[in-house]
């Protein structure tokens, strides 16, 4: 096998894996350093905060404007001189070499926000449209943009980067955010276009990049450690299969004791007597004790000539017929009659105590 492998041809292939470190997780790092080199103060936000008067330009994904409250606050900030740059596609915080086509669904609040400023945006029905150049404030820039979306400001034609004044500020839509990302900002005139957008406010306030979604630990693990996670899941499944009960409870090492509780013996004895004489032998001791106590009561009360069943019915508060049946019925017809008979006898016996 060693000789066979030693005779194989070897082919080396260079695979570009992309950036390492901060540039892999922050697609605006090159843009941030580029603007800092020109004297701008730059801040990168992981989540929403209200724009302040110290902010001159906000570069945000369109998905950020997801409710009316955000839109209203941004409107107020733009009217005071702020410049909002909205990124439609490819604005996520992912590696530029692992950037997949984004399925953008515009929020209703964002569409309402655009309509309030006479902007229109629509998805191209014929696929992505490529744009080689764009104009901003009368100056042409050589760019490379490709997007499924086209937008316009006012009554202008659909394009990739419409812009318009809003109060004292400005609103700009960029349908393809890749020209400003690390991998592409050095191509053509992308960096010059970004500087022109930032400088259009005429002030040197803070430039704020807001990312569309925070990075999750689970997402990073799935991207870079999926093999380790898969192995851990398999080990966990094997451990559960080994330790959890399966196919019912495990058989005990010691056989259960044949002795049973006292109530089981009583139950078995009652079942035997019922099948033997339908409970007559169980009723006899109760009836004998009731007769003995009732005779003593009749002697003490001077009612020897009274009807004994009437006396028992009066004492127990039941009809005479039930007292007669409870004392004289030979064998109950079924278990329910037997239960009622025993109940009447116990009630009578309790009154004679």
Helices and strands as residue ranges (DSSP letters): H 2-6, H 22-25, H 29-37, E 41-45, E 55-61, G 62-64, H 68-79, E 83-89, G 96-98, H 108-115, E 119-123, E 129-136, E 139-147, E 149-153, E 163-166, E 169-176, G 177-180, H 190-199, E 206-210, H 217-224, H 226-243, H 262-277, H 280-301, H 308-316, H 320-328, H 335-352
